[in-house]
């Protein structure tokens, strides 16, 4: 019997990764638990070892560019490899990386950040939750490299964030946001919140929709570091011009494009698995 199609806005089980990891015999589950524990230790050691080096590099180089590229060249590939994730990047050649853009992506896993660092060929900054500033070392790295933070409970902080994001884009930097506001727990791609899109409008830079497929299967939100090997696809869509548009229209257009790309990647997934 064939599997039923995904509902609109919902990723397939290959993306969400929900039931697959829980199946299998008790010895197999214990083996996975031990392996995931080792992967967690590696993740903490790799991150904790590289961040002080990146901070020193930033101190002596006098800027954030090299520490940010270290995330793309060392940190991200190390964690992706440690998770057994095979990354495929599509559509990057359609983006003019010599100019600032706002990247807007769906968000199903913490490993999305690794995938984006690796996929984007220029220094990349993220809009993060304010809570990230309290994570040891990670918070310090994020602040020192110019990441933006938002307190979702403080409206005035949101206005300040839009101002800071606008200034960042006007300075020629590339910013990535996850406009769903949080990671998806059920595989559905929630509506994109329009607030941060105002920064792209004010700065006059294009919005680039990005579909991240498979990350939720590699490192799902549910469970404690329940990693499984898999394929992650990062696909960049065509840039959307912001001139003459408003933030809500942009959010809706980007959301539609991300859903369309996810459906295309999902439809091609069986062929991609056969090809390895």
Backbone as CSV, one residue per row, in Angstrom:
resi,resn,N_x,N_y,N_z,CA_x,CA_y,CA_z,C_x,C_y,C_z
1,UNK,0.856,-1.199,0.000,0.000,0.000,0.000,0.884,1.238,0.000
2,UNK,0.584,2.209,-0.815,1.406,3.413,-0.896,1.125,4.306,0.293
3,UNK,2.123,5.103,0.648,1.957,6.012,1.777,1.110,7.193,1.356
4,UNK,0.395,7.779,2.308,-0.466,8.921,2.007,0.382,10.162,1.862
5,UNK,-0.038,11.102,1.028,0.746,12.316,0.820,0.707,13.208,2.042
6,UNK,1.714,14.116,2.146,1.744,15.065,3.242,0.629,16.085,3.059
7,UNK,0.122,16.584,4.173,-0.839,17.660,4.131,-0.136,18.939,3.723
8,UNK,-0.875,19.928,3.196,-0.239,21.190,2.846,0.447,21.793,4.067
9,UNK,1.696,22.233,3.871,2.434,22.824,4.970,3.040,21.832,5.906
10,UNK,2.916,20.516,5.589,3.459,19.494,6.475,4.534,18.718,5.761
11,UNK,5.679,18.541,6.457,6.768,17.774,5.889,6.465,16.289,6.033
12,UNK,7.026,15.492,5.135,6.846,14.053,5.205,7.635,13.493,6.368
13,UNK,7.448,12.209,6.645,8.175,11.584,7.742,9.666,11.597,7.498
14,UNK,10.088,11.646,6.224,11.513,11.725,5.938,12.095,13.052,6.382
15,UNK,11.254,14.105,6.466,11.715,15.388,6.940,11.568,15.503,8.444
16,UNK,10.395,15.145,8.953,10.136,15.300,10.373,10.876,14.266,11.188
17,UNK,11.035,13.063,10.659,11.823,12.036,11.313,11.197,11.473,12.559
18,UNK,9.892,11.640,12.738,9.272,11.307,14.000,9.310,9.839,14.366
19,UNK,8.679,8.917,13.582,8.536,7.587,14.104,9.720,6.666,13.846
20,UNK,10.595,7.036,12.908,11.573,6.064,12.446,12.569,5.682,13.518
21,UNK,13.023,6.656,14.302,14.084,6.392,15.250,13.611,5.575,16.434
22,UNK,12.284,5.523,16.673,11.768,4.828,17.839,11.522,3.361,17.573
23,UNK,11.645,2.930,16.290,11.392,1.546,15.962,12.636,0.702,16.209
24,UNK,12.461,-0.615,16.229,13.599,-1.501,16.351,13.609,-2.213,17.677
25,UNK,14.510,-3.169,17.814,14.591,-3.986,19.008,15.204,-3.198,20.152
26,UNK,15.062,-3.737,21.366,15.631,-3.085,22.537,17.147,-2.963,22.436
27,UNK,17.895,-4.018,22.034,19.352,-3.850,21.871,19.717,-2.753,20.877
28,UNK,18.942,-2.667,19.791,19.226,-1.619,18.808,19.004,-0.236,19.404
29,UNK,17.936,-0.090,20.193,17.670,1.207,20.821,18.779,1.584,21.797
30,UNK,19.261,0.598,22.564,20.358,0.864,23.489,21.634,1.237,22.731
31,UNK,21.878,0.559,21.619,23.056,0.874,20.813,22.988,2.306,20.294
32,UNK,21.789,2.699,19.818,21.620,4.069,19.348,21.798,5.057,20.491
33,UNK,21.296,4.717,21.677,21.411,5.618,22.828,22.877,5.850,23.185
34,UNK,23.664,4.777,23.186,25.094,4.909,23.495,25.790,5.735,22.414
35,UNK,25.479,5.443,21.154,26.093,6.180,20.052,25.726,7.657,20.117
36,UNK,24.457,7.969,20.413,24.039,9.363,20.524,24.726,10.063,21.686
37,UNK,24.976,9.345,22.763,25.700,9.937,23.885,27.123,10.314,23.464
38,UNK,27.768,9.430,22.720,29.101,9.737,22.217,29.071,10.933,21.270
39,UNK,28.028,10.994,20.434,27.892,12.132,19.516,27.678,13.437,20.283
40,UNK,26.915,13.368,21.370,26.692,14.561,22.192,28.003,15.029,22.815
41,UNK,28.790,14.085,23.331,30.088,14.438,23.911,30.974,15.090,22.843
42,UNK,30.974,14.514,21.635,31.767,15.093,20.548,31.275,16.501,20.213
43,UNK,29.964,16.680,20.140,29.391,17.991,19.812,29.821,19.037,20.824
44,UNK,29.732,18.707,22.108,30.113,19.660,23.145,31.613,19.949,23.095
45,UNK,32.413,18.903,22.892,33.867,19.091,22.852,34.287,19.891,21.621
46,UNK,33.699,19.564,20.466,34.034,20.259,19.211,33.659,21.736,19.300
47,UNK,32.457,22.002,19.822,32.000,23.379,19.957,32.816,24.122,21.017
48,UNK,32.995,23.466,22.173,33.736,24.110,23.253,35.198,24.333,22.932
49,UNK,35.762,23.505,22.056,37.156,23.693,21.665,37.347,24.744,20.597
50,UNK,36.411,24.835,19.658,36.567,25.768,18.539,36.201,27.205,18.892
51,UNK,35.226,27.393,19.770,34.783,28.758,20.056,35.899,29.609,20.666
52,UNK,36.651,29.126,21.667,37.751,29.964,22.167,38.765,30.314,21.078
53,UNK,39.041,29.365,20.179,39.962,29.640,19.077,39.381,30.726,18.175
54,UNK,38.080,30.612,17.861,37.434,31.615,17.008,37.442,32.989,17.668
55,UNK,37.225,33.026,18.990,37.245,34.306,19.700,38.639,34.933,19.652
56,UNK,39.672,34.113,19.787,41.041,34.626,19.700,41.347,35.128,18.288
57,UNK,40.910,34.365,17.294,41.105,34.791,15.901,40.423,36.134,15.667
58,UNK,39.200,36.281,16.184,38.491,37.544,16.037,39.198,38.687,16.745
59,UNK,39.779,38.391,17.905,40.483,39.420,18.676,41.704,39.924,17.915
60,UNK,42.465,39.013,17.333,43.703,39.405,16.675,43.486,39.870,15.232
61,UNK,42.390,39.429,14.609,42.121,39.867,13.232,41.325,41.161,13.202
62,UNK,40.762,41.527,14.343,40.049,42.795,14.437,38.695,42.809,13.770
63,UNK,38.058,41.673,13.632,36.736,41.639,13.023,36.074,40.287,13.194
64,UNK,34.847,40.195,12.681,34.064,38.973,12.841,34.120,38.063,11.621
65,UNK,34.691,38.540,10.514,34.616,37.765,9.273,35.291,36.404,9.417
66,UNK,36.506,36.355,9.953,37.208,35.078,10.056,36.542,34.125,11.052
67,UNK,36.124,34.596,12.234,35.388,33.680,13.120,34.108,33.139,12.491
68,UNK,33.421,33.962,11.698,32.210,33.479,11.032,32.536,32.428,9.973
69,UNK,33.627,32.632,9.239,34.001,31.648,8.222,34.535,30.370,8.862
70,UNK,35.103,30.484,10.069,35.503,29.279,10.787,34.298,28.399,11.083
71,UNK,33.159,29.027,11.351,31.936,28.256,11.582,31.552,27.477,10.330
72,UNK,31.755,28.082,9.163,31.409,27.425,7.896,32.428,26.371,7.498
73,UNK,33.698,26.637,7.771,34.763,25.742,7.287,35.101,24.619,8.265
74,UNK,34.912,24.860,9.576,35.333,23.881,10.582,34.171,23.373,11.431
75,UNK,33.498,24.287,12.125,32.475,23.875,13.099,31.328,23.124,12.432
76,UNK,30.715,23.736,11.433,29.545,23.133,10.799,29.847,21.790,10.137
77,UNK,30.910,21.680,9.300,31.179,20.366,8.700,31.528,19.303,9.731
78,UNK,32.177,19.704,10.830,32.484,18.741,11.876,31.234,18.166,12.512
79,UNK,30.261,19.030,12.818,29.026,18.555,13.441,28.141,17.802,12.456
80,UNK,28.101,18.252,11.216,27.329,17.523,10.216,27.915,16.136,10.002
81,UNK,29.240,16.058,9.905,29.887,14.765,9.734,29.693,13.877,10.949
82,UNK,29.782,14.461,12.143,29.580,13.686,13.355,28.177,13.129,13.467
83,UNK,27.208,13.824,12.879,25.824,13.353,12.893,25.528,12.366,11.773
84,UNK,26.479,12.189,10.858,26.227,11.327,9.708,25.336,11.977,8.676
85,UNK,25.322,13.308,8.663,24.471,14.043,7.722,25.211,14.304,6.423
86,UNK,24.549,14.033,5.310,25.083,14.314,3.981,24.366,15.551,3.450
87,UNK,25.119,16.620,3.254,24.522,17.899,2.871,24.588,18.109,1.370
88,UNK,23.457,18.493,0.791,23.406,18.870,-0.619,22.855,20.287,-0.714
89,UNK,23.566,21.140,-1.441,23.167,22.542,-1.595,22.718,22.756,-3.031
90,UNK,21.560,23.371,-3.204,20.998,23.618,-4.528,20.590,25.082,-4.661
91,UNK,20.793,25.646,-5.828,20.307,26.984,-6.134,21.162,28.134,-5.650
92,UNK,22.311,27.861,-5.017,23.147,28.950,-4.507,23.681,29.823,-5.634
93,UNK,23.837,29.215,-6.814,24.368,29.984,-7.946,23.378,31.045,-8.428
94,UNK,22.131,30.972,-8.017,21.128,31.953,-8.419,21.061,33.174,-7.523
95,UNK,21.929,33.234,-6.514,21.942,34.361,-5.573,23.220,35.172,-5.801
96,UNK,23.078,36.494,-5.842,24.238,37.379,-5.961,24.792,37.616,-4.557
97,UNK,25.801,36.832,-4.187,26.345,36.902,-2.829,27.239,38.112,-2.619
98,UNK,27.512,38.880,-3.665,28.302,40.098,-3.498,27.454,41.229,-2.927
99,UNK,26.143,41.018,-2.865,25.219,42.015,-2.330,24.508,41.458,-1.098
100,UNK,24.061,42.328,-0.188,23.366,41.831,1.006,22.001,41.254,0.658
101,UNK,21.637,40.203,1.345,20.319,39.592,1.190,19.826,39.156,2.563
102,UNK,18.526,39.013,2.672,17.937,38.394,3.856,17.463,37.000,3.472
103,UNK,18.025,35.994,4.113,17.640,34.607,3.880,16.538,34.236,4.867
104,UNK,15.470,33.624,4.370,14.360,33.225,5.238,14.116,31.731,5.021
105,UNK,14.214,30.953,6.089,14.173,29.497,5.975,13.193,28.888,6.954
106,UNK,12.693,27.714,6.603,11.926,26.922,7.558,12.875,26.365,8.612
107,UNK,12.320,25.978,9.753,13.170,25.614,10.895,12.595,24.378,11.589
108,UNK,13.308,23.243,11.463,12.841,22.008,12.078,13.846,21.395,13.028
109,UNK,15.059,21.983,13.133,16.110,21.336,13.912,17.213,22.333,14.233
110,UNK,17.917,22.082,15.329,19.080,22.904,15.647,20.173,22.751,14.596
111,UNK,20.188,21.614,13.906,21.230,21.392,12.897,21.003,22.244,11.649
112,UNK,19.840,22.912,11.575,19.597,23.873,10.489,20.703,24.926,10.434
113,UNK,21.174,25.357,11.607,22.188,26.403,11.656,23.494,25.902,11.042
114,UNK,23.863,24.669,11.357,25.064,24.079,10.744,24.905,24.022,9.227
115,UNK,23.738,23.569,8.774,23.504,23.432,7.340,23.585,24.787,6.638
116,UNK,23.035,25.828,7.269,23.065,27.147,6.653,24.475,27.730,6.646
117,UNK,25.201,27.578,7.745,26.590,28.050,7.767,27.379,27.431,6.622
118,UNK,27.171,26.129,6.415,27.938,25.408,5.395,27.479,25.768,3.986
119,UNK,26.199,26.041,3.809,25.639,26.255,2.471,25.893,27.653,1.930
120,UNK,26.022,28.638,2.816,26.145,30.033,2.382,27.623,30.376,2.210
121,UNK,28.019,30.879,1.052,29.447,31.091,0.758,30.018,32.420,1.245
122,UNK,29.282,33.139,2.086,29.771,34.409,2.633,29.532,34.400,4.142
123,UNK,30.191,35.298,4.883,29.932,35.363,6.328,28.443,35.540,6.609
124,UNK,27.941,34.729,7.515,26.496,34.674,7.744,26.182,34.952,9.203
125,UNK,25.188,35.806,9.407,24.688,36.093,10.749,23.234,35.662,10.848
126,UNK,22.820,35.336,12.081,21.471,34.851,12.326,20.735,35.771,13.284
127,UNK,19.410,35.744,13.167,18.540,36.328,14.180,18.179,35.204,15.143
128,UNK,18.586,35.334,16.401,18.451,34.267,17.387,17.558,34.696,18.545
129,UNK,17.062,33.720,19.275,16.322,34.005,20.494,17.259,34.591,21.541
130,UNK,16.748,35.494,22.346,17.556,36.125,23.383,18.134,35.094,24.342
131,UNK,17.423,33.970,24.531,17.902,32.939,25.450,19.277,32.392,25.060
132,UNK,19.639,32.502,23.787,20.919,31.984,23.332,22.095,32.736,23.955
133,UNK,21.863,33.969,24.388,22.954,34.727,25.005,23.390,34.107,26.324
134,UNK,22.534,33.280,26.918,22.867,32.676,28.208,23.547,31.323,28.071
135,UNK,23.701,30.819,26.849,24.382,29.539,26.636,25.881,29.769,26.729
136,UNK,26.585,29.049,27.623,28.023,29.270,27.781,28.770,29.154,26.457
137,UNK,29.701,30.049,26.239,30.550,30.124,25.054,29.757,30.468,23.791
138,UNK,28.675,29.759,23.531,27.884,30.020,22.323,27.356,31.449,22.340
139,UNK,26.844,31.880,23.495,26.341,33.236,23.606,27.425,34.274,23.378
140,UNK,28.609,34.007,23.906,29.710,34.956,23.728,30.142,35.023,22.270
141,UNK,30.224,33.851,21.624,30.577,33.828,20.200,29.536,34.594,19.386
142,UNK,28.258,34.356,19.677,27.192,35.001,18.914,27.246,36.519,19.070
143,UNK,27.472,36.990,20.285,27.568,38.436,20.493,28.793,39.023,19.804
144,UNK,29.923,38.329,19.889,31.170,38.877,19.331,31.157,38.912,17.809
145,UNK,30.359,38.066,17.187,30.300,38.037,15.725,29.130,38.845,15.161
146,UNK,28.395,39.538,16.040,27.361,40.449,15.563,26.026,39.815,15.255
147,UNK,25.730,38.656,15.857,24.395,38.071,15.686,23.359,39.001,16.305
148,UNK,22.131,38.902,15.831,21.028,39.686,16.385,20.178,38.805,17.285
149,UNK,19.569,39.420,18.290,18.748,38.677,19.242,17.399,39.358,19.388
150,UNK,16.400,38.550,19.666,15.062,39.099,19.866,14.428,38.464,21.092
151,UNK,13.829,39.314,21.903,13.053,38.864,23.056,11.597,38.838,22.619
152,UNK,11.069,37.640,22.432,9.726,37.519,21.862,8.639,38.041,22.782
153,UNK,8.967,38.246,24.059,7.965,38.730,25.012,7.981,40.249,25.139
154,UNK,8.915,40.902,24.473,9.082,42.352,24.624,8.874,43.025,23.270
155,UNK,7.768,43.725,23.123,7.442,44.366,21.850,8.477,45.417,21.477
156,UNK,8.942,46.196,22.471,9.935,47.227,22.180,11.248,46.614,21.700
157,UNK,11.574,45.443,22.247,12.780,44.754,21.786,12.631,44.339,20.329
158,UNK,11.407,43.980,19.924,11.162,43.624,18.533,11.385,44.799,17.603
159,UNK,10.939,45.970,18.013,11.155,47.177,17.205,12.646,47.478,17.102
160,UNK,13.355,47.323,18.197,14.802,47.557,18.209,15.515,46.556,17.304
161,UNK,15.048,45.308,17.326,15.638,44.279,16.471,15.483,44.637,15.003
162,UNK,14.311,45.124,14.593,14.093,45.513,13.203,15.042,46.642,12.815
163,UNK,15.232,47.582,13.721,16.166,48.686,13.461,17.584,48.152,13.273
164,UNK,18.012,47.242,14.146,19.370,46.682,14.062,19.539,45.831,12.799
165,UNK,18.504,45.067,12.451,18.582,44.237,11.247,18.660,45.104,10.000
166,UNK,17.909,46.190,9.987,17.963,47.118,8.849,19.367,47.693,8.692
167,UNK,19.954,48.106,9.818,21.307,48.665,9.775,22.311,47.619,9.286
168,UNK,22.166,46.382,9.742,23.072,45.310,9.324,23.004,45.092,7.817
169,UNK,21.796,45.051,7.274,21.628,44.817,5.844,22.160,46.000,5.037
170,UNK,21.941,47.200,5.539,22.448,48.383,4.840,23.971,48.419,4.823
171,UNK,24.589,47.779,5.797,26.053,47.706,5.850,26.603,46.627,4.926
172,UNK,25.722,45.922,4.217,26.186,44.949,3.237,26.323,43.534,3.765
173,UNK,25.730,43.235,4.907,25.866,41.915,5.500,24.685,41.022,5.131
174,UNK,24.914,39.726,5.251,23.876,38.737,4.956,23.294,38.221,6.264
175,UNK,21.978,38.229,6.352,21.274,37.846,7.576,20.311,36.707,7.286
176,UNK,20.281,35.712,8.173,19.339,34.600,8.052,18.348,34.653,9.201
177,UNK,17.074,34.513,8.874,16.040,34.450,9.904,15.212,33.187,9.700
178,UNK,14.609,32.727,10.794,13.665,31.609,10.765,12.303,32.178,11.165
179,UNK,11.528,32.649,10.194,10.339,33.455,10.510,9.152,32.684,11.068
180,UNK,9.277,31.357,11.223,8.218,30.642,11.943,8.226,31.007,13.420
181,UNK,9.380,31.449,13.911,9.484,31.858,15.300,9.988,30.785,16.237
182,UNK,9.881,29.524,15.845,10.363,28.415,16.648,10.504,27.197,15.761
183,UNK,11.169,26.159,16.277,11.334,24.937,15.489,10.016,24.167,15.423
184,UNK,9.760,23.574,14.264,8.558,22.772,14.079,8.696,21.448,14.819
185,UNK,7.660,21.079,15.588,7.661,19.812,16.323,6.865,18.718,15.616
186,UNK,6.023,19.102,14.660,5.169,18.106,14.014,5.407,17.996,12.508
187,UNK,6.428,18.671,12.017,6.707,18.607,10.588,6.014,19.669,9.767
188,UNK,5.066,20.388,10.349,4.369,21.442,9.602,5.223,22.709,9.550
189,UNK,5.167,23.374,8.428,5.831,24.675,8.292,4.800,25.738,8.656
190,UNK,4.992,26.369,9.797,4.025,27.362,10.272,4.091,28.621,9.410
191,UNK,3.077,29.448,9.551,3.068,30.717,8.832,4.295,31.535,9.223
192,UNK,4.805,32.292,8.262,5.950,33.158,8.520,5.462,34.459,9.148
193,UNK,6.060,34.830,10.262,5.743,36.109,10.898,6.388,37.225,10.089
194,UNK,5.667,38.312,9.934,6.114,39.358,9.014,7.083,40.369,9.587
195,UNK,7.234,40.413,10.930,7.995,41.490,11.561,9.372,41.720,10.978
196,UNK,10.202,40.672,10.955,11.592,40.843,10.515,11.685,41.196,9.038
197,UNK,10.654,40.881,8.247,10.679,41.231,6.822,10.717,42.745,6.625
198,UNK,10.265,43.489,7.646,10.285,44.943,7.535,11.709,45.452,7.364
199,UNK,12.675,44.747,7.939,14.073,45.164,7.807,14.524,45.092,6.353
200,UNK,14.126,44.040,5.649,14.493,43.908,4.237,13.846,45.016,3.407
201,UNK,12.595,45.347,3.728,11.904,46.422,3.014,12.617,47.750,3.245
202,UNK,12.929,48.026,4.517,13.558,49.303,4.855,14.952,49.423,4.262
203,UNK,15.685,48.297,4.204,17.042,48.332,3.669,17.075,48.228,2.152
204,UNK,15.941,47.834,1.549,15.875,47.702,0.103,16.670,46.532,-0.433
205,UNK,16.743,45.438,0.328,17.491,44.260,-0.115,16.511,43.129,-0.416
206,UNK,16.863,42.216,-1.315,15.952,41.119,-1.643,15.853,40.085,-0.527
207,UNK,14.734,39.396,-0.522,14.487,38.281,0.383,14.699,36.990,-0.403
208,UNK,15.504,36.088,0.135,15.760,34.813,-0.532,15.129,33.688,0.278
209,UNK,14.081,33.042,-0.242,13.492,31.906,0.465,14.421,30.697,0.415
210,UNK,14.519,29.993,1.523,15.403,28.824,1.625,14.614,27.654,2.210
211,UNK,14.646,26.530,1.508,13.993,25.313,1.993,15.056,24.378,2.556
212,UNK,14.891,23.993,3.820,15.793,23.025,4.460,15.014,21.724,4.637
213,UNK,15.442,20.710,3.934,14.727,19.430,3.904,15.576,18.335,4.554
214,UNK,14.993,17.599,5.477,15.666,16.447,6.065,16.320,16.690,7.406
215,UNK,16.468,17.946,7.815,17.158,18.235,9.074,16.395,17.682,10.274
216,UNK,15.060,17.725,10.206,14.255,17.215,11.306,14.364,15.716,11.488
217,UNK,14.770,15.006,10.428,14.981,13.566,10.538,16.349,13.247,11.124
218,UNK,17.321,14.127,10.873,18.674,13.918,11.405,18.727,14.256,12.889
219,UNK,18.167,15.393,13.266,18.149,15.802,14.673,16.780,16.400,14.996
220,UNK,15.806,15.552,15.354,14.458,16.051,15.637,14.403,16.854,16.926
221,UNK,13.355,17.671,17.033,13.155,18.465,18.244,12.854,17.556,19.424
222,UNK,12.009,16.554,19.199,11.607,15.647,20.270,12.770,14.750,20.675
223,UNK,12.823,14.416,21.947,13.861,13.516,22.425,15.116,14.263,22.822
224,UNK,16.030,13.569,23.478,17.272,14.162,23.947,18.401,13.755,23.018
225,UNK,18.740,14.647,22.090,19.833,14.439,21.146,19.706,13.078,20.456
226,UNK,18.557,12.852,19.819,18.275,11.586,19.139,18.675,11.736,17.672
227,UNK,19.977,11.577,17.404,20.530,11.814,16.070,20.459,10.546,15.235
228,UNK,20.110,10.708,13.952,20.126,9.606,13.000,20.765,10.087,11.697
229,UNK,21.592,9.266,11.074,22.198,9.687,9.802,21.130,9.980,8.760
230,UNK,21.418,10.872,7.858,20.449,11.195,6.817,20.960,12.257,5.871
231,UNK,20.112,12.585,4.941,20.439,13.552,3.884,19.715,14.860,4.171
232,UNK,20.463,15.945,4.142,19.883,17.275,4.309,20.079,18.041,3.004
233,UNK,18.996,18.612,2.507,19.059,19.439,1.299,18.748,20.882,1.673
234,UNK,19.622,21.777,1.267,19.371,23.214,1.403,19.189,23.767,-0.002
235,UNK,17.985,24.242,-0.289,17.710,24.779,-1.623,17.371,26.266,-1.521
236,UNK,18.093,27.083,-2.291,17.842,28.519,-2.341,16.875,28.821,-3.481
237,UNK,15.838,29.577,-3.169,14.902,29.992,-4.193,15.341,31.280,-4.864
238,UNK,14.560,31.701,-5.848,14.861,32.957,-6.540,14.645,34.131,-5.592
239,UNK,15.558,35.108,-5.580,15.377,36.290,-4.722,14.070,37.013,-5.038
240,UNK,13.428,37.494,-3.989,12.172,38.231,-4.119,12.462,39.709,-3.874
241,UNK,12.173,40.546,-4.845,12.412,41.989,-4.701,11.483,42.571,-3.643
242,UNK,11.991,43.534,-2.896,11.184,44.139,-1.826,10.612,45.494,-2.211
243,UNK,11.089,46.073,-3.303,10.607,47.394,-3.719,9.113,47.347,-4.000
244,UNK,8.387,48.274,-3.397,6.954,48.366,-3.623,6.137,47.320,-2.897
245,UNK,6.750,46.537,-2.044,6.035,45.490,-1.322,5.967,45.844,0.158
246,UNK,5.212,45.069,0.910,5.146,45.250,2.352,5.529,43.945,3.037
247,UNK,5.762,44.000,4.327,6.331,42.855,5.027,5.420,41.637,5.024
248,UNK,4.120,41.842,5.132,3.211,40.701,5.171,3.107,40.014,3.813
249,UNK,3.098,40.815,2.755,3.077,40.240,1.404,4.351,39.440,1.153
250,UNK,5.487,39.982,1.597,6.755,39.274,1.439,6.767,37.968,2.225
251,UNK,6.245,38.023,3.447,6.216,36.817,4.280,5.374,35.728,3.626
252,UNK,4.230,36.115,3.075,3.364,35.133,2.416,4.022,34.561,1.171
253,UNK,4.679,35.413,0.387,5.336,34.946,-0.841,6.487,34.005,-0.512
254,UNK,7.287,34.348,0.500,8.403,33.496,0.888,7.903,32.162,1.432
255,UNK,6.832,32.194,2.191,6.259,30.968,2.754,5.786,30.034,1.646
256,UNK,5.088,30.581,0.653,4.614,29.765,-0.469,5.780,29.137,-1.215
257,UNK,6.845,29.904,-1.416,7.982,29.394,-2.165,8.723,28.300,-1.387
258,UNK,8.855,28.470,-0.078,9.501,27.438,0.735,8.682,26.147,0.697
259,UNK,7.372,26.261,0.820,6.522,25.066,0.738,6.654,24.387,-0.617
260,UNK,6.673,25.185,-1.673,6.792,24.603,-3.015,8.107,23.852,-3.163
261,UNK,9.193,24.456,-2.701,10.494,23.804,-2.824,10.558,22.532,-1.978
262,UNK,10.005,22.558,-0.782,9.995,21.361,0.060,9.235,20.225,-0.612
263,UNK,8.113,20.552,-1.237,7.337,19.527,-1.932,8.126,18.942,-3.099
264,UNK,8.848,19.791,-3.836,9.670,19.302,-4.943,10.790,18.390,-4.447
265,UNK,11.455,18.798,-3.380,12.547,17.979,-2.842,12.008,16.653,-2.330
266,UNK,10.853,16.705,-1.676,10.260,15.486,-1.131,9.854,14.518,-2.248
267,UNK,9.333,15.086,-3.339,8.936,14.247,-4.468,10.136,13.572,-5.113
268,UNK,11.288,14.242,-5.080,12.490,13.699,-5.693,13.289,12.813,-4.738
269,UNK,12.874,12.739,-3.467,13.653,12.014,-2.460,13.842,10.540,-2.774
270,UNK,12.819,9.790,-3.230,13.059,8.365,-3.541,14.148,8.158,-4.581
271,UNK,14.158,8.982,-5.630,15.192,8.889,-6.648,16.563,9.222,-6.069
272,UNK,16.606,10.244,-5.208,17.868,10.656,-4.600,18.427,9.546,-3.706
273,UNK,17.542,8.830,-3.000,18.013,7.728,-2.150,18.561,6.592,-2.985
274,UNK,17.944,6.320,-4.149,18.438,5.246,-5.020,19.812,5.587,-5.578
275,UNK,20.031,6.886,-5.819,21.306,7.320,-6.385,22.386,7.465,-5.323
276,UNK,21.951,7.326,-4.040,22.914,7.435,-2.943,23.238,8.852,-2.577
